[in-house]
Every structure is written in structure tokens, then in C-alpha cells.
Amino acid sequence: MQFGIFSVGDITPDPTTGVAPTEGERIESMTRIALKAEEVGLDVFATGEHHNPPFVVSSPTTHLAWIAAKTERLLLSTSTTLITTNDPVKIAEDYAFLQHLSGGRVDLMMGRGNTGPVYPWFGKDIRDGIKLAVENYHLLRTLWREPVVNWQGQFRTPLQGYMSTPAPLDGTPPFVWHGSIRSPEIAEQAAYYGDGFFHNHIFWNKEHTEQMVRLYRQRFEHYGHGAADQAFVGLGGQVFMGTSEAEARKQFRPYFDNAPVYGHGPSLEEFTRATPLTVGTPEQVIERTLGFADYAGDYQRQMFLVDHAGLPTDVVLEQIEILGREVVPVLRAEFDRRRPAHVPSDPPTHTTLVAAGPNAPHHLVEPARATASQGASA
């Protein structure tokens, strides 16, 4: 099972000092967080993508390439790649280039983002969000899998004889996750292609997460990719740890109360009861996280949010140290012990996808079952 850190890259004043990092300081902080993740034995670092304040993460591939040069093992990913407002042609080029730079240590998560004004900034209409996600991703798959592309759609100019450069490393496109909090269409999209489904698992109750993951699993099986419990699921989670629950809550409370997203809303106690947020001891984080599989099923990737709301970098690095030293080794062993033998322990990686060969389903633009159904009805 993979464990890692995902960041949204917000620039938020520390509520205990009133001081906010500069953009350069925040970027450097995220780099240090990624390096710490590898140092303590975590598997993945993922960055968000935003194009508006208070966020600084406008160029994920630039930052991930810098991190790739400073790491040896860490898998580089995104906690959002904006499939709606980015041109799929540029995504295809940028992430294939990053594959080559990093030796294949790349996957990425497609998302629609949560900031309405970004759409017109990039010439798009937010009312087309789902349709953009569907059309743009299908084009991206085509660009990564066909050497010459002739294509016409609704939202961009046609392509004639287009060749994406560089081609994916070893002729093998990166594995893709589709991230969504509440859109069943995105769970359906992930299932249709046999890709991964990631629920950020931060703001909603477990019943909602269970419903979304169940839909994805059922449709994954429907499209012939395997049994429902073999589908590739990733979950987020938000934690803050201390030597006691009381100490952790005392330290985290001012950051929670003033967080950009949920600050000045529900109390810390209300939020921890209603959502997967865990503020307490490492043992409490272990117990709560192990419980995620009770409603989401056996899953392959667990990501932790630890660096937002103005938390000082040294505090964040300490949290990652605790994760790597005390929490993740226990979680890794327990999840593996419980997992049935037929359920994948890890999502696909570049190494496993290359080993599967050029005729593996991953290399199809359309899933085999959908292609067969279309041929039968023609």
C-alpha cells in the first residue's frame, strides 16, 4: 500500500503570529516537505494546481521536476491536475516530459478544481465543467496512446496529423487517478477507463465517501476491469498529532479555527466527529485510519494533508516524521495483513505497467468491453 503527503499549496498567515510566508518561502517549504516524505519512508508526494491566491502551486510539473532531481525513490503526483481548464495537448507534453526526467516516477490526478473564476481566465465556462472533464481526458488518453492524432471535439480546435512530443516513457502513459468529492460522473469516468478513483476524504462524512467509492467499484466491475474489490481506490485524510489528544487539540485549534476553507465554521470537535479529521495521538490516527477500510473497502493509496492553514514548516516536518516513524509502519503492516490475496496492494506504477507489456489494457484508448459493445451495435 502506498502512503504519502498531498498539499494544496496555500499561503495562509500563521494565526499565532500573524506572519504569512512569501511565495518563495512557501514553495521552498513544499520542497522540504517532499524531501522529508522520502527521508522517512513515505511513498508519494502530490501537489495541487491553482491559479489564484491564496495558492502558489500554478506549475506542478516545474515543481515536481525540481523535486525529482533531489529524490531517488519518491513517486511524484498531483492532488489536482485541472483537466477542465488546461489544454490536454499541454498536459500530454508536460507529464510525458516529467516521466522522462524522473525515470517514470510519475502519476497524476485529474480534477475540475474548486475555484469558479479560473474557468473564464482560461477561456472556459464552469457550466461545462463535467463535459470538459470527459472530453479533455479522452483526448489526453488518445494523445498518449496513438502516434498520430486526428481529432475533433466541442471545446478546442481540431487536431490534424498531430504528434505529441515527447512520447510517454517506454511507450507507457502514466497511471491516472480521477479525483472528486461529490460528482458521480467522475467516479463513472474513472471506472470506464479502469483508472484509479481518489476521494479527498476531508470535508464529508464517511457515508458520503462510502457511496462514491461503492459507485466507482460497481462500475469498474461493470466495464470488465476486474472484481469490484479489485478497483484502485485512494483516500485523503487530515491529521495533526501530539503526545496527547488534549495537547494536539490545543496546538492545532488556532489553525483549524482560522483555516481558509472551514475556519469560523463548525468547531474542531464537531468537525472531527463528522469527518475523517483526526487530531490526537499517533495511536488514534492509526485506529481511525484503519477504520477507513471498513466503509471504503481495501484500498491502495492513503494520502495525508498536514501542511495547510499557516502551520509552520518545522511543525509540518515534525508531523511527517511521526507519520514515518510511528504511524505508517503500523498501517502498512495492518492493511497488508487484512487484505485478501486477490486484491491489489498497490496501484499500478510505471514499472508494473511496462512489465505488463504493450498489449495490456492500460494501452487502450477505449476499454475493451466498451469497444466490443460498440462493434456489436454498429
KEKE-3310 file (N, C-alpha, C; in steps of 0.2 Angstrom, whole numbers, plus 5000, padded with zeros to 4 digits):
npx = (5004:5002:5008:5007:5010:4999:4997:4990:4995:4993:4995:4994:4992:5001:4990:4995:5005:5003:5010:5013:5020:5031:5029:5040:5045:5035:5035:5048:5046:5036:5045:5054:5045:5042:5055:5057:5047:5051:5063:5058:5052:5040:5029:5024:5023:5012:5006:4995:4985:4983:4977:4976:4976:4974:4984:4999:5003:5005:5011:5013:5021:5034:5038:5038:5047:5059:5059:5060:5073:5080:5077:5076:5068:5055:5038:5030:5017:5000:4989:4978:4976:4971:4960:4950:4952:4965:4974:4973:4983:4994:4995:4998:5011:5018:5018:5023:5035:5040:5039:5050:5061:5061:5063:5051:5044:5030:5013:4997:4983:4967:4956:4943:4944:4941:4938:4928:4931:4942:4939:4934:4946:4954:4947:4936:4920:4912:4900:4901:4909:4909:4907:4918:4928:4926:4928:4940:4949:4947:4953:4966:4970:4970:4981:4992:4992:4991:5001:5000:4988:4972:4959:4943:4933:4921:4926:4939:4951:4952:4963:4975:4985:4993:5007:5012:5025:5037:5035:5026:5037:5045:5035:5023:5010:5007:5000:4983:4973:4957:4950:4937:4925:4911:4905:4896:4898:4912:4917:4911:4918:4931:4930:4925:4937:4945:4954:4961:4952:4950:4946:4945:4941:4941:4931:4919:4906:4908:4898:4895:4907:4908:4897:4901:4913:4908:4900:4910:4917:4907:4905:4917:4919:4908:4912:4922:4935:4939:4935:4924:4930:4943:4946:4955:4958:4960:4962:4961:4966:4966:4977:4983:4995:5000:5007:4997:4979:4973:4984:4987:4975:4975:4986:4983:4971:4970:4974:4965:4953:4955:4957:4957:4947:4937:4937:4931:4919:4911:4915:4931:4929:4916:4919:4929:4921:4912:4919:4933:4944:4957:4963:4975:4983:4997:4993:4979:4977:4981:4971:4959:4962:4964:4951:4945:4945:4934:4922:4926:4932:4946:4960:4972:4980:4984:4984:4990:4985:4994:5000:4993:4984:4992:5001:5017:5033:5042:5034:5026:5035:5039:5027:5027:5038:5033:5023:5030:5038:5031:5017:5014:5022:5015:5002:5004:5008:4996:4986:4990:4990:4976:4971:4963:4970:4968:4966:4973:4988:4995:4993:4994:5011:5024:5034:5027:5017:5025:5030:5019:5017:5015:5002:4994:4978:4980:4985:4975:4965:4951:4941:4941:4929:4919:4923:4920:4906:4902:4906:4897:4885:4885)
npy = (4994:5011:5026:5043:5061:5075:5091:5107:5119:5132:5149:5155:5166:5163:5160:5162:5171:5180:5181:5178:5167:5171:5169:5163:5157:5148:5139:5134:5128:5118:5110:5105:5098:5087:5081:5077:5068:5057:5054:5049:5037:5037:5035:5044:5060:5073:5087:5101:5110:5127:5143:5155:5167:5161:5153:5145:5136:5135:5129:5113:5103:5109:5111:5098:5092:5098:5093:5079:5079:5080:5068:5050:5039:5043:5044:5054:5065:5072:5082:5088:5090:5101:5096:5102:5116:5117:5114:5098:5094:5101:5096:5082:5084:5090:5081:5069:5073:5075:5062:5056:5064:5060:5047:5039:5040:5045:5049:5055:5065:5069:5083:5094:5106:5119:5132:5144:5157:5153:5147:5156:5164:5155:5154:5146:5139:5137:5130:5120:5111:5097:5091:5096:5089:5076:5076:5082:5073:5061:5065:5067:5054:5048:5056:5051:5038:5035:5037:5046:5059:5062:5073:5079:5089:5097:5107:5113:5118:5108:5093:5089:5077:5077:5075:5071:5076:5075:5057:5046:5039:5024:5021:5020:5027:5037:5031:5036:5045:5049:5062:5067:5075:5075:5072:5060:5058:5058:5048:5038:5040:5037:5023:5018:5019:5011:5017:5024:5029:5043:5049:5064:5065:5073:5084:5078:5067:5049:5041:5048:5047:5033:5030:5036:5029:5016:5017:5019:5007:4997:5001:4999:4986:4982:4987:4978:4977:4970:4962:4971:4973:4974:4986:5002:5012:5027:5037:5053:5061:5070:5075:5079:5078:5074:5073:5069:5069:5080:5089:5090:5095:5107:5113:5113:5120:5134:5135:5127:5134:5146:5142:5143:5136:5130:5137:5147:5141:5125:5119:5112:5100:5096:5095:5085:5074:5073:5071:5063:5070:5069:5073:5070:5057:5048:5034:5036:5041:5030:5020:5027:5028:5015:5011:5017:5007:5000:5005:5010:4999:4988:4997:5006:5018:5030:5046:5060:5076:5088:5101:5114:5129:5138:5132:5131:5127:5119:5113:5105:5097:5089:5083:5074:5067:5059:5052:5044:5037:5032:5029:5026:5013:5004:5005:5001:4987:4982:4985:4977:4964:4962:4962:4954:4940:4942:4955:4970:4976:4988:5002:5003:5006:5014:5004:4992:4993:4994:4981:4974:4974:4979:4976:4976:4981:4994:5001:5004:5015:5016:5006:4988:4981:4991:4995:4982:4982:4993:4989:4978:4984:4991)
npz = (5000:4996:5004:5008:5006:5003:4996:4996:4994:5000:5004:5019:5033:5049:5062:5075:5075:5065:5054:5037:5025:5012:4994:4988:5000:5003:4992:4994:5006:5003:4995:5004:5012:5003:5002:5015:5016:5008:5015:5027:5023:5016:5002:4992:4985:4982:4973:4973:4960:4957:4952:4957:4971:4988:4984:4978:4969:4954:4944:4942:4936:4934:4948:4952:4944:4949:4962:4959:4954:4966:4973:4975:4976:4978:4973:4962:4961:4958:4967:4961:4944:4933:4922:4916:4913:4908:4893:4885:4876:4881:4894:4890:4884:4895:4906:4901:4898:4911:4915:4908:4914:4927:4927:4926:4938:4940:4942:4940:4945:4939:4940:4943:4950:4962:4960:4954:4946:4939:4927:4917:4916:4908:4897:4897:4902:4917:4918:4909:4915:4919:4906:4900:4907:4903:4889:4887:4894:4887:4875:4880:4884:4871:4865:4872:4868:4854:4840:4830:4829:4824:4827:4833:4843:4855:4862:4859:4846:4831:4829:4817:4810:4822:4832:4848:4858:4871:4867:4879:4892:4888:4880:4888:4895:4910:4925:4929:4941:4945:4953:4964:4975:4975:4963:4954:4940:4938:4946:4938:4926:4929:4932:4920:4911:4919:4927:4942:4957:4967:4982:4991:5004:5015:5019:5020:5027:5032:5026:5014:5007:5007:4998:4986:4983:4982:4971:4961:4962:4958:4945:4939:4939:4931:4919:4916:4921:4932:4948:4959:4971:4967:4962:4960:4973:4981:4996:5004:5019:5035:5047:5064:5076:5093:5109:5117:5116:5121:5121:5107:5102:5107:5102:5088:5087:5085:5071:5065:5068:5060:5047:5029:5022:5031:5042:5056:5056:5059:5075:5081:5087:5083:5069:5069:5073:5063:5051:5043:5049:5060:5076:5087:5096:5089:5090:5090:5077:5069:5073:5068:5055:5050:5051:5040:5029:5033:5028:5015:5009:5005:5000:4990:4991:5003:5007:5016:5022:5029:5029:5029:5031:5038:5046:5054:5045:5052:5061:5053:5047:5058:5060:5049:5051:5063:5056:5048:5057:5067:5063:5049:5047:5055:5050:5037:5039:5045:5036:5025:5031:5033:5020:5007:4996:4983:4980:4974:4982:4979:4969:4950:4944:4935:4933:4934:4924:4913:4913:4911:4897:4880:4875:4885:4894:4899:4888:4879:4871:4872:4884:4883:4884:4881:4868:4862:4864:4856:4844:4842:4841:4830)
capx = (5000:5006:5007:5011:5008:4997:4997:4986:5000:4990:4998:4990:4996:5000:4986:4998:5010:5000:5015:5012:5026:5032:5028:5046:5046:5030:5037:5053:5043:5034:5050:5057:5040:5043:5061:5056:5042:5056:5068:5055:5050:5034:5030:5021:5021:5007:5005:4989:4986:4979:4980:4973:4978:4980:4988:5005:5005:5002:5015:5015:5027:5040:5040:5039:5054:5064:5059:5063:5081:5083:5075:5078:5063:5048:5033:5028:5010:4997:4982:4974:4978:4965:4958:4945:4955:4971:4974:4975:4989:5000:4996:5001:5018:5022:5019:5027:5042:5041:5041:5057:5066:5060:5063:5045:5041:5025:5007:4993:4976:4963:4951:4940:4946:4935:4938:4924:4934:4948:4937:4935:4953:4957:4943:4931:4913:4911:4894:4903:4914:4909:4908:4925:4932:4925:4931:4948:4953:4948:4959:4973:4972:4972:4987:4997:4992:4991:5007:4997:4981:4967:4953:4938:4928:4917:4929:4945:4951:4953:4970:4976:4991:4997:5011:5014:5032:5040:5030:5027:5042:5044:5029:5019:5007:5007:4993:4979:4968:4952:4948:4931:4922:4904:4902:4896:4901:4919:4918:4910:4924:4937:4928:4925:4944:4949:4959:4960:4947:4953:4941:4949:4940:4942:4926:4912:4906:4910:4893:4896:4913:4906:4893:4905:4918:4904:4898:4916:4919:4902:4905:4924:4917:4903:4916:4926:4942:4940:4930:4923:4935:4950:4947:4960:4955:4964:4959:4964:4965:4969:4979:4988:4997:5003:5009:4991:4974:4972:4990:4986:4970:4977:4991:4980:4965:4970:4975:4959:4948:4956:4958:4954:4941:4932:4938:4925:4913:4910:4920:4936:4926:4911:4922:4932:4916:4908:4923:4939:4949:4960:4968:4976:4989:4998:4988:4972:4977:4981:4965:4955:4964:4962:4944:4943:4943:4928:4917:4928:4935:4953:4962:4979:4984:4982:4987:4988:4986:4997:5004:4989:4981:4998:5006:5024:5036:5045:5029:5024:5041:5038:5021:5029:5042:5029:5020:5035:5042:5026:5011:5014:5024:5009:4996:5006:5008:4989:4982:4993:4988:4969:4969:4963:4976:4966:4965:4980:4990:4997:4991:4999:5016:5027:5037:5022:5014:5029:5031:5013:5018:5012:4996:4990:4973:4982:4987:4969:4961:4944:4941:4940:4922:4916:4925:4917:4899:4901:4906:4891:4879:4886)
capy = (5000:5017:5031:5050:5068:5079:5098:5112:5125:5138:5154:5157:5168:5159:5164:5163:5176:5184:5181:5174:5166:5174:5164:5159:5153:5143:5134:5130:5124:5112:5106:5102:5093:5082:5078:5074:5062:5052:5053:5045:5031:5038:5033:5048:5067:5076:5094:5104:5115:5133:5149:5161:5167:5162:5147:5146:5130:5136:5125:5107:5099:5113:5109:5090:5090:5100:5088:5073:5080:5079:5062:5044:5034:5046:5044:5061:5065:5079:5081:5090:5092:5104:5093:5106:5122:5115:5111:5091:5094:5103:5091:5076:5085:5091:5075:5064:5076:5074:5055:5055:5067:5057:5039:5035:5041:5050:5048:5061:5065:5073:5086:5100:5112:5122:5140:5146:5162:5151:5145:5161:5166:5151:5154:5141:5141:5132:5126:5115:5108:5089:5089:5097:5084:5070:5076:5083:5067:5056:5067:5066:5047:5047:5059:5047:5031:5035:5041:5052:5060:5067:5073:5085:5089:5103:5113:5115:5117:5101:5092:5085:5074:5079:5070:5073:5075:5068:5051:5043:5035:5017:5020:5018:5033:5037:5029:5042:5045:5054:5065:5070:5075:5074:5071:5053:5057:5057:5041:5034:5041:5033:5016:5017:5018:5006:5021:5025:5034:5046:5054:5068:5062:5079:5088:5075:5061:5043:5039:5050:5043:5026:5030:5037:5023:5010:5018:5018:5000:4994:5002:4996:4979:4983:4988:4972:4978:4966:4962:4977:4975:4975:4993:5006:5017:5031:5041:5058:5061:5076:5073:5083:5073:5077:5067:5068:5072:5087:5093:5090:5100:5114:5116:5114:5123:5141:5134:5125:5140:5151:5139:5146:5133:5128:5141:5151:5137:5120:5118:5107:5094:5095:5093:5078:5069:5072:5070:5059:5074:5066:5077:5067:5054:5043:5028:5037:5041:5023:5017:5030:5027:5008:5011:5019:5002:4997:5008:5011:4993:4988:5002:5006:5024:5034:5052:5064:5083:5090:5107:5120:5134:5143:5128:5132:5122:5114:5108:5101:5092:5085:5078:5069:5062:5055:5048:5039:5033:5028:5028:5022:5006:5000:5005:4997:4980:4980:4984:4971:4958:4961:4962:4947:4939:4944:4962:4973:4980:4994:5004:5002:5010:5014:4998:4987:4994:4992:4974:4971:4974:4984:4974:4977:4985:5001:5005:5005:5022:5014:5000:4983:4980:4997:4994:4977:4984:4997:4985:4974:4988:4995)
capz = (5000:4996:5009:5006:5008:4997:4998:4991:4992:5002:5008:5025:5039:5055:5066:5082:5074:5060:5049:5031:5021:5005:4989:4988:5006:5003:4988:4997:5012:5000:4993:5010:5014:4999:5003:5021:5015:5006:5020:5032:5020:5013:4995:4987:4986:4977:4974:4969:4955:4957:4948:4961:4978:4992:4982:4975:4965:4947:4939:4946:4933:4936:4955:4953:4941:4954:4967:4956:4954:4973:4976:4971:4976:4979:4967:4961:4959:4959:4970:4956:4938:4930:4916:4913:4910:4904:4886:4885:4872:4885:4899:4887:4883:4901:4910:4897:4899:4918:4916:4906:4919:4934:4927:4927:4945:4940:4940:4941:4947:4936:4944:4940:4954:4966:4960:4948:4942:4935:4921:4911:4915:4903:4891:4898:4906:4923:4917:4905:4919:4918:4899:4898:4910:4900:4883:4888:4897:4882:4871:4883:4883:4864:4863:4875:4865:4847:4837:4826:4831:4820:4832:4833:4848:4856:4866:4857:4839:4829:4828:4811:4810:4827:4836:4854:4860:4869:4868:4885:4893:4887:4877:4893:4899:4917:4928:4931:4946:4945:4960:4965:4981:4975:4957:4952:4934:4938:4948:4932:4921:4932:4931:4912:4909:4923:4931:4949:4959:4973:4986:4995:5011:5020:5021:5020:5032:5029:5022:5008:5004:5005:4992:4980:4981:4980:4964:4957:4962:4954:4938:4937:4938:4925:4912:4914:4923:4937:4953:4962:4977:4965:4959:4963:4977:4985:5000:5008:5027:5038:5054:5067:5081:5098:5114:5120:5112:5123:5118:5100:5100:5110:5097:5081:5087:5081:5064:5062:5068:5055:5041:5024:5020:5036:5048:5058:5055:5064:5080:5080:5090:5078:5063:5070:5074:5057:5045:5045:5053:5067:5080:5094:5097:5084:5091:5087:5070:5067:5074:5064:5048:5049:5050:5033:5025:5035:5023:5008:5006:5004:4995:4988:4992:5008:5007:5022:5022:5035:5029:5027:5037:5041:5051:5052:5042:5056:5064:5047:5046:5064:5059:5044:5055:5067:5052:5045:5062:5072:5061:5043:5048:5058:5045:5031:5041:5047:5030:5021:5034:5032:5013:5003:4992:4976:4980:4973:4987:4977:4962:4945:4943:4928:4932:4933:4918:4907:4914:4908:4890:4876:4874:4891:4894:4900:4882:4875:4872:4875:4887:4879:4884:4878:4861:4859:4864:4851:4837:4841:4840:4824)
cpx = (5004:5003:5010:5007:5005:4996:4993:4990:4997:4995:4994:4994:4995:4996:4989:5003:5008:5005:5013:5019:5026:5030:5034:5047:5041:5032:5043:5051:5040:5039:5053:5052:5041:5049:5060:5051:5047:5060:5065:5052:5043:5035:5028:5021:5017:5006:4998:4991:4981:4982:4977:4976:4972:4985:4994:5007:5002:5006:5018:5021:5034:5043:5042:5046:5060:5065:5062:5071:5084:5081:5077:5072:5056:5044:5030:5021:5007:4990:4977:4978:4972:4964:4953:4947:4961:4970:4976:4982:4995:5001:5000:5009:5021:5023:5023:5034:5044:5043:5048:5062:5066:5061:5057:5041:5035:5018:5003:4986:4972:4958:4949:4941:4940:4935:4934:4928:4939:4945:4937:4942:4956:4952:4938:4925:4912:4905:4895:4908:4914:4910:4915:4930:4932:4929:4938:4952:4953:4953:4965:4975:4974:4979:4993:4997:4992:4997:5005:4990:4977:4960:4949:4934:4924:4921:4936:4946:4953:4961:4970:4983:4996:5001:5014:5021:5033:5034:5031:5033:5041:5038:5023:5016:5007:5000:4990:4974:4963:4949:4941:4928:4915:4901:4902:4899:4908:4921:4916:4915:4930:4936:4928:4932:4948:4955:4957:4955:4950:4947:4945:4948:4942:4936:4919:4912:4907:4905:4893:4902:4912:4902:4897:4910:4914:4902:4904:4917:4914:4903:4912:4922:4913:4907:4922:4933:4944:4935:4930:4928:4942:4951:4952:4957:4960:4960:4963:4963:4969:4970:4983:4989:5001:5004:5002:4985:4973:4978:4989:4981:4972:4982:4988:4974:4965:4971:4968:4954:4949:4958:4954:4947:4936:4933:4932:4918:4912:4916:4925:4932:4920:4914:4925:4927:4912:4912:4929:4945:4951:4965:4969:4983:4991:4994:4981:4972:4977:4974:4960:4956:4962:4955:4941:4941:4937:4922:4919:4931:4942:4955:4969:4983:4980:4987:4985:4990:4988:5000:5000:4988:4986:5002:5013:5028:5039:5040:5027:5029:5041:5033:5023:5033:5038:5025:5024:5038:5037:5019:5011:5016:5018:5003:4998:5005:5000:4985:4984:4990:4981:4967:4969:4968:4974:4965:4972:4982:4993:4994:4996:5005:5019:5031:5032:5018:5018:5030:5025:5013:5013:5004:4991:4984:4974:4983:4981:4966:4954:4945:4939:4932:4918:4917:4921:4909:4898:4901:4900:4885:4880:4882)
cpy = (5006:5023:5038:5056:5072:5086:5102:5118:5132:5143:5157:5160:5163:5163:5165:5169:5181:5185:5176:5173:5169:5168:5160:5154:5147:5137:5130:5126:5117:5107:5102:5097:5086:5078:5074:5067:5056:5050:5048:5038:5031:5037:5039:5055:5070:5083:5096:5108:5121:5138:5155:5161:5164:5156:5149:5141:5130:5131:5118:5103:5102:5111:5102:5088:5092:5095:5081:5073:5079:5073:5056:5039:5037:5046:5051:5061:5072:5077:5085:5092:5095:5102:5098:5113:5122:5112:5103:5091:5096:5098:5085:5078:5086:5085:5069:5066:5074:5066:5054:5058:5063:5049:5036:5036:5046:5046:5054:5060:5071:5076:5092:5107:5114:5129:5142:5151:5159:5149:5150:5164:5162:5150:5148:5143:5135:5128:5120:5110:5100:5087:5091:5092:5078:5070:5077:5077:5062:5058:5066:5058:5045:5050:5054:5040:5030:5039:5047:5053:5065:5067:5079:5084:5096:5109:5115:5114:5110:5100:5087:5083:5076:5074:5073:5071:5078:5063:5049:5039:5028:5016:5018:5025:5032:5034:5036:5040:5050:5056:5068:5070:5072:5072:5063:5052:5056:5050:5036:5034:5037:5025:5014:5015:5013:5010:5021:5030:5037:5051:5058:5067:5067:5082:5084:5069:5055:5040:5041:5047:5036:5025:5031:5032:5017:5011:5016:5010:4996:4995:5000:4989:4978:4983:4983:4973:4973:4966:4969:4979:4975:4982:4997:5012:5021:5036:5047:5057:5067:5074:5079:5079:5077:5071:5065:5071:5079:5092:5095:5095:5107:5117:5118:5118:5130:5140:5132:5131:5145:5148:5142:5143:5132:5132:5146:5147:5132:5121:5112:5100:5092:5092:5086:5073:5068:5070:5066:5063:5070:5070:5073:5063:5050:5037:5030:5038:5034:5020:5020:5028:5020:5007:5013:5013:4998:4999:5009:5004:4993:4992:5002:5012:5028:5040:5056:5071:5085:5098:5113:5124:5138:5139:5130:5126:5117:5110:5103:5095:5087:5080:5073:5064:5057:5050:5042:5035:5029:5026:5024:5015:5002:5000:5000:4989:4978:4980:4978:4965:4957:4960:4955:4946:4942:4951:4965:4977:4987:4996:5003:5008:5010:5007:4992:4987:4992:4984:4970:4970:4978:4982:4974:4982:4993:5005:5006:5012:5021:5007:4994:4981:4985:4996:4988:4978:4988:4994:4981:4978:4992:4992)
cpz = (5000:5001:5007:5008:5002:5000:4993:4990:4994:5005:5013:5031:5045:5060:5073:5081:5070:5054:5043:5028:5014:5000:4988:4994:5006:4998:4991:5003:5009:4997:4999:5013:5010:5001:5010:5020:5012:5011:5025:5030:5017:5006:4990:4989:4981:4979:4970:4964:4956:4954:4951:4968:4982:4990:4978:4969:4958:4942:4942:4943:4934:4943:4955:4950:4946:4960:4965:4956:4961:4977:4972:4971:4976:4973:4967:4958:4959:4963:4966:4950:4934:4923:4912:4910:4907:4898:4887:4881:4877:4891:4896:4887:4890:4905:4907:4898:4906:4919:4914:4911:4925:4933:4928:4934:4945:4939:4942:4942:4943:4941:4940:4944:4957:4966:4954:4944:4937:4928:4915:4910:4909:4898:4891:4902:4911:4922:4913:4909:4918:4911:4897:4901:4906:4893:4883:4890:4891:4877:4874:4882:4875:4862:4866:4872:4858:4844:4833:4827:4826:4825:4831:4839:4849:4858:4864:4849:4837:4828:4821:4811:4816:4831:4842:4856:4867:4870:4876:4886:4892:4883:4881:4896:4906:4919:4930:4936:4944:4952:4960:4972:4981:4969:4954:4945:4933:4941:4942:4927:4923:4931:4924:4910:4913:4927:4938:4951:4966:4976:4991:5003:5017:5023:5022:5025:5028:5025:5015:5004:5002:4999:4986:4978:4979:4973:4959:4956:4957:4947:4935:4935:4932:4919:4911:4916:4929:4942:4956:4967:4974:4962:4963:4966:4981:4990:5003:5016:5030:5045:5057:5074:5087:5103:5118:5116:5114:5120:5111:5098:5102:5104:5090:5081:5083:5074:5061:5062:5063:5048:5035:5022:5025:5042:5049:5056:5060:5069:5078:5082:5085:5072:5063:5070:5067:5051:5048:5048:5059:5070:5086:5094:5090:5084:5088:5080:5067:5067:5069:5057:5046:5048:5043:5029:5027:5030:5016:5005:5006:4999:4995:4990:4998:5008:5013:5020:5029:5035:5027:5033:5041:5046:5049:5049:5046:5060:5059:5047:5052:5063:5054:5047:5059:5062:5050:5050:5066:5068:5054:5043:5050:5053:5039:5033:5042:5040:5026:5024:5033:5025:5010:4998:4985:4975:4979:4980:4985:4970:4957:4945:4936:4927:4931:4927:4912:4907:4911:4901:4886:4874:4880:4891:4895:4894:4877:4876:4875:4878:4882:4878:4881:4870:4858:4859:4858:4844:4836:4839:4833:4818)
residu = (MET:GLN:PHE:GLY:ILE:PHE:SER:VAL:GLY:ASP:ILE:THR:PRO:ASP:PRO:THR:THR:GLY:VAL:ALA:PRO:THR:GLU:GLY:GLU:ARG:ILE:GLU:SER:MET:THR:ARG:ILE:ALA:LEU:LYS:ALA:GLU:GLU:VAL:GLY:LEU:ASP:VAL:PHE:ALA:THR:GLY:GLU:HIS:HIS:ASN:PRO:PRO:PHE:VAL:VAL:SER:SER:PRO:THR:THR:HIS:LEU:ALA:TRP:ILE:ALA:ALA:LYS:THR:GLU:ARG:LEU:LEU:LEU:SER:THR:SER:THR:THR:LEU:ILE:THR:THR:ASN:ASP:PRO:VAL:LYS:ILE:ALA:GLU:ASP:TYR:ALA:PHE:LEU:GLN:HIS:LEU:SER:GLY:GLY:ARG:VAL:ASP:LEU:MET:MET:GLY:ARG:GLY:ASN:THR:GLY:PRO:VAL:TYR:PRO:TRP:PHE:GLY:LYS:ASP:ILE:ARG:ASP:GLY:ILE:LYS:LEU:ALA:VAL:GLU:ASN:TYR:HIS:LEU:LEU:ARG:THR:LEU:TRP:ARG:GLU:PRO:VAL:VAL:ASN:TRP:GLN:GLY:GLN:PHE:ARG:THR:PRO:LEU:GLN:GLY:TYR:MET:SER:THR:PRO:ALA:PRO:LEU:ASP:GLY:THR:PRO:PRO:PHE:VAL:TRP:HIS:GLY:SER:ILE:ARG:SER:PRO:GLU:ILE:ALA:GLU:GLN:ALA:ALA:TYR:TYR:GLY:ASP:GLY:PHE:PHE:HIS:ASN:HIS:ILE:PHE:TRP:ASN:LYS:GLU:HIS:THR:GLU:GLN:MET:VAL:ARG:LEU:TYR:ARG:GLN:ARG:PHE:GLU:HIS:TYR:GLY:HIS:GLY:ALA:ALA:ASP:GLN:ALA:PHE:VAL:GLY:LEU:GLY:GLY:GLN:VAL:PHE:MET:GLY:THR:SER:GLU:ALA:GLU:ALA:ARG:LYS:GLN:PHE:ARG:PRO:TYR:PHE:ASP:ASN:ALA:PRO:VAL:TYR:GLY:HIS:GLY:PRO:SER:LEU:GLU:GLU:PHE:THR:ARG:ALA:THR:PRO:LEU:THR:VAL:GLY:THR:PRO:GLU:GLN:VAL:ILE:GLU:ARG:THR:LEU:GLY:PHE:ALA:ASP:TYR:ALA:GLY:ASP:TYR:GLN:ARG:GLN:MET:PHE:LEU:VAL:ASP:HIS:ALA:GLY:LEU:PRO:THR:ASP:VAL:VAL:LEU:GLU:GLN:ILE:GLU:ILE:LEU:GLY:ARG:GLU:VAL:VAL:PRO:VAL:LEU:ARG:ALA:GLU:PHE:ASP:ARG:ARG:ARG:PRO:ALA:HIS:VAL:PRO:SER:ASP:PRO:PRO:THR:HIS:THR:THR:LEU:VAL:ALA:ALA:GLY:PRO:ASN:ALA:PRO:HIS:HIS:LEU:VAL:GLU:PRO:ALA:ARG:ALA:THR:ALA:SER:GLN:GLY:ALA:SER:ALA)
# end
